[in-house]
């Protein structure tokens, strides 16, 4: 987007950096949030926080507003990331015997890496070569459809699980 829109590096860095402090602030409070609301509710809120990040991008024009479209999307992305990634790890390893925690966490992390690589490949394939930002719309639609199709109930067993 920096090249396509002629943005300065500091502008794009400021927009993308804005998600980081949210992760730093929310991360240490996750145990309290998961204890109070439950792992699954925190995870769902985190995943749902990603939706408003991508929806404004569907309207992206030749010169999207850096401060009213991209910055708020980045902030919501930070909230979604902070609430969902660590919580996903807790949900994915809950109920797994202690001696199997390492392999379970490894499989979970591996699936996240492969899923991310696959998602990137699909989105990249959906965006035809070109220099117009309107070319991003098919990729964003793929992200939204993929997210809806792959999301489902998270099942966990053990004392942390909700009924």
C-alpha positions as CSV (number, residue, x, y, z in Angstrom):
1,X,0.0,0.0,0.0
2,X,3.0,2.3,0.6
3,X,4.1,1.9,-3.0
4,X,0.6,2.0,-4.5
5,X,-0.5,5.1,-2.7
6,X,2.8,6.9,-2.4
7,X,2.7,6.9,1.4
8,X,5.7,7.7,3.4
9,X,7.3,4.7,5.3
10,X,6.6,6.4,8.7
11,X,2.9,6.7,7.9
12,X,2.5,3.0,7.1
13,X,4.7,2.1,10.1
14,X,2.5,4.2,12.4
15,X,-0.7,2.6,11.1
16,X,0.7,-0.9,11.4
17,X,2.5,-0.3,14.7
18,X,-0.7,0.8,16.3
19,X,-1.8,-2.8,16.8
20,X,1.3,-3.7,18.9
21,X,0.6,-1.7,22.1
22,X,-2.9,-3.3,22.2
23,X,-1.3,-6.7,22.3
24,X,1.1,-5.5,25.0
25,X,-1.8,-4.1,27.1
26,X,-4.3,-6.8,26.6
27,X,-2.0,-9.9,26.7
28,X,-1.2,-9.8,30.4
29,X,-4.9,-9.5,31.3
30,X,-5.9,-12.6,29.3
31,X,-5.8,-14.9,32.3
32,X,-8.3,-12.6,34.1
33,X,-10.5,-12.3,31.1
34,X,-10.5,-16.1,30.4
35,X,-11.2,-16.7,34.1
36,X,-14.1,-14.3,34.2
37,X,-15.8,-14.9,30.9
38,X,-14.4,-18.3,29.8
39,X,-11.9,-19.3,27.2
40,X,-14.5,-19.7,24.4
41,X,-16.2,-16.4,24.9
42,X,-12.8,-14.5,24.9
43,X,-11.8,-16.4,21.8
44,X,-15.0,-15.7,19.9
45,X,-14.7,-11.9,20.8
46,X,-11.2,-12.0,19.5
47,X,-12.1,-13.7,16.2
48,X,-15.1,-11.5,15.7
49,X,-12.9,-8.4,16.2
50,X,-11.2,-9.3,12.9
51,X,-14.3,-8.9,10.9
52,X,-14.6,-5.1,11.1
53,X,-10.9,-4.9,10.1
54,X,-11.6,-6.4,6.7
55,X,-15.0,-5.0,5.9
56,X,-13.9,-1.4,5.3
57,X,-11.2,-2.7,3.0
58,X,-13.9,-4.0,0.6
59,X,-14.8,-0.3,-0.1
60,X,-11.2,0.6,-0.5
61,X,-10.7,3.1,-3.3
62,X,-7.7,4.4,-5.2
63,X,-6.6,6.4,-2.2
64,X,-8.0,4.9,1.1
65,X,-7.9,7.3,4.0
66,X,-5.0,6.3,6.1
67,X,-6.4,7.8,9.3
68,X,-10.1,6.9,9.1
69,X,-9.9,3.5,7.4
70,X,-6.5,1.9,7.8
71,X,-5.7,3.1,11.3
72,X,-9.0,1.9,12.9
73,X,-8.7,-1.4,11.0
74,X,-5.2,-1.9,12.4
75,X,-6.4,-1.1,15.9
76,X,-9.2,-3.7,15.7
77,X,-6.7,-6.1,14.3
78,X,-4.5,-5.6,17.4
79,X,-7.5,-6.3,19.6
80,X,-8.4,-9.4,17.6
81,X,-4.9,-10.7,17.7
82,X,-4.4,-10.0,21.4
83,X,-7.6,-11.8,22.4
84,X,-7.5,-14.7,20.0
85,X,-4.0,-16.1,19.5
86,X,-3.1,-16.9,23.1
87,X,-6.6,-17.9,23.9
88,X,-6.6,-20.3,20.9
89,X,-3.5,-21.9,22.4
90,X,-5.3,-22.4,25.8
91,X,-8.5,-23.8,24.1
92,X,-6.4,-26.0,21.8
93,X,-4.5,-27.6,24.6
94,X,-7.2,-27.8,27.3
95,X,-7.9,-31.3,28.4
96,X,-4.7,-32.7,26.8
97,X,-2.7,-34.8,29.3
98,X,0.5,-33.2,30.5
99,X,2.7,-35.6,28.7
100,X,1.0,-34.7,25.4
101,X,1.0,-30.9,25.8
102,X,4.2,-30.4,23.7
103,X,3.0,-32.4,20.7
104,X,-0.5,-30.8,21.0
105,X,0.9,-27.3,21.1
106,X,3.3,-28.2,18.2
107,X,0.4,-29.5,16.1
108,X,-1.6,-26.4,16.8
109,X,1.3,-24.0,16.0
110,X,2.0,-26.0,12.8
111,X,-1.6,-25.8,11.7
112,X,-1.5,-22.1,12.2
113,X,1.6,-21.7,10.2
114,X,0.4,-23.9,7.4
115,X,-3.0,-22.3,7.4
116,X,-1.4,-18.8,7.3
117,X,0.8,-19.9,4.4
118,X,-2.2,-21.5,2.6
119,X,-4.4,-18.4,3.2
120,X,-1.7,-16.1,1.9
121,X,-1.2,-18.2,-1.2
122,X,-5.0,-18.3,-1.9
123,X,-5.3,-14.5,-1.3
124,X,-2.3,-13.8,-3.5
125,X,-3.7,-16.0,-6.3
126,X,-7.1,-14.2,-6.0
127,X,-5.4,-10.8,-6.4
128,X,-4.6,-10.5,-10.1
129,X,-1.3,-8.7,-10.9
130,X,-1.9,-5.0,-11.2
131,X,-1.3,-1.8,-9.4
132,X,-4.9,-0.8,-8.5
133,X,-6.1,-1.2,-5.0
134,X,-9.4,-2.5,-6.3
135,X,-7.5,-5.7,-7.0
136,X,-7.5,-6.3,-3.3
137,X,-11.2,-6.9,-3.1
138,X,-11.2,-10.5,-4.4
139,X,-8.5,-11.4,-1.8
140,X,-10.4,-9.8,1.0
141,X,-13.5,-11.7,0.0
142,X,-11.5,-14.9,0.0
143,X,-10.3,-14.1,3.6
144,X,-13.9,-13.4,4.8
145,X,-15.3,-16.6,3.1
146,X,-12.4,-18.7,4.4
147,X,-12.8,-17.4,7.9
148,X,-16.5,-18.2,7.9
149,X,-16.1,-21.6,6.4
150,X,-13.3,-22.6,8.8
151,X,-14.7,-21.2,12.0
152,X,-16.6,-23.6,14.1
153,X,-17.2,-24.4,17.7
154,X,-14.1,-24.9,19.7
155,X,-14.4,-27.9,22.0
156,X,-12.3,-28.3,25.1
157,X,-12.4,-30.7,27.9
158,X,-11.2,-30.3,31.4
159,X,-11.7,-27.8,34.2
160,X,-11.3,-24.8,31.8
161,X,-14.0,-25.9,29.5
162,X,-17.4,-24.3,29.5
163,X,-20.6,-26.2,29.4
